[in-house]
Amino acid sequence: MVRSVFVILLLALATRADEEIKSEDGVLVLNKDNFKKAVADNEFILVEFYAPWCGHCKALAPEYAKAAEALESDGSNIKLGKVDATEEPELAEEFGVRGYPTLKFFRNGNPSEYSGGRQSADIVGWLKKKTGPAAKELSSVADAKEFVEANNVAVIGFFKDQTTDGAKAFLAAASAIDDHPFGITSDDSVFSEYKVDGEKVVLFKKFDDGRADFEGEFAPDALTKFIASEALPLVVEFNHDTAQKIFGGEIRSHLLLFFSKEAGHFDKYLEATRNIAKKHKGVVLFVTIDSDDDSHQRILEFFGMKKEEVPAMRLIKLEEDMAKYKPESGELSEEIIGQFVQDFIDGKLKQHLLSEDVPEDWDKTPVKYLVASNFDTVVFDTEKDVLVEFYAPWCGHCKQLAPIYDQLGEKFKENENVVIAKIDATANELEHTKISSFPTIKLYKKGDNKVVEYNGERTLDGMSKFIETSGEYGQAAPDEDEDENEDDDAPRKDEL
């Protein structure tokens, strides 16, 4: 009898061990068997869907582990989990994972998108903001000092009466902004410590002038704009951690300064750049890009630049389509940078469109090679149907298509009414045609030059039928699973 009870206890312990979710560096390792249990057992859980080969996932891993450790040290009930999406495709499909890493936040089992940064402090701050009050109560000078010291950027609302319209506007802004921690105080000693009279919102930061006081009428939109403008340095260095804040911010016009740290450009130009940035704060965001960083080479390529051209600058305006501006001179000085920015603000600059030189042999093969300067002449020939592939040299799907597209050129090379052509859309830009994914295939129909985009199978037979039916075959809706960029580390067109 005793032996039977002992066996039953062992089996029970074994079953519990099987049910226990393993962790790595404080992060729960999730799969299809334990995922629902993890979500059900934890009121708050952030889950990363990753791929082992993904460069961004590898960079996130140590920060994610640090965040898990920090939350555990604080005694928080917030958990972090991770799912290898390549091993758990059903989970990835269930939660609409289309790229890596994808992070989902679950509150009582309900998923939402994670929109914070990828440093441990950003992750912890975002989670605490999502699970706690919009603004932390600061009831003493010690509380306020600890709050300011603990954060790179900290926003404090000074309100003796927290029921006023100003306080309500502040709390509304605090609820809407996940990137930065907010505190609120009614304590007289805190007002005195920070020399505040009356209602005030102050942003404290560990860069530039260290403090910015909001001036104006309290309204959520005005406060949000103030915080977005003041929470970034006058000159921001572009990297993996700042990219989201730069491109997801309120300021949509950016001056990009390409510098080499090895060559001493940052030391030479940074102070002068800050002086100009002060004059245009809130209007133009000044961003430096280190050309020595290999991961930034595609950004140079996107602007048609070579490393030898550095130091250099470009201006971009983020609208539905990105507008780019190039200075006439390749020289840099405080005066030249300042004038370039001012001319942009005054609307005096003309957009810069990239174009390669026309190769001598552009029409010697069945697939004609187009550049920006000969595109219109070839494509808008009303006597011919012209099929154009817009591609990127680094695009994996484009590389797969290349031999098939060459076969298509061979098939129609004797047809005087059809032209098969291609254009490197990363090196050639057209004012009338904007490309956001690769490859994009368009048919320019003879007669009226009507443009029809191909969305059928990328096969010889499919593209042939598309041409032969004058664009009728293959006009299905785009496949959402089709991703123009299968290289996870390659930049998208909307992110430089």
Secondary structure, 3 states (H helix, E strand, C coil): CHHHHHHHHHHHHHHHHHHCCCEECCEEEECCCCHHHHHHHCCEEEEEEECCCCHHHHHHHHHHHHHHHHHHHCCCCEEEEEEECCCCHHHHHHCCCCCCCEEEEEECCEEEECCCCCCHHHHHHHHHHHHCCCCEECCCHHHHHHHHHCCCEEEEEECCCCCCHHHHHHHHHHHHCCCCCEEEECCHHHHHHCCCCCCEEEEEECCCCCEEECCCCCCHHHHHHHHHHHCCCCEEECCCCCHHHHHCCCCCEEEEEEECCCCCHHHHHHHHHHHHHHHCCCCCEEEEEECCCHHHHHHHHHCCCCHHHCCEEEEEECCCCCEEECCCCCCCCHHHHHHHHHHHHCCCCCCCCCCCCCCCCCCCCCEEEECHHHHHHHHCCCCCEEEEEEECCCCHHHHHHHHHHHHHHHHHCCCCCEEEEEEECCCCCCCCCCCCCCCEEEEECCCCCCEEECCCCCCHHHHHHHHHCCCCCCCCCCCCCCCCCCCCCCCCHHHC
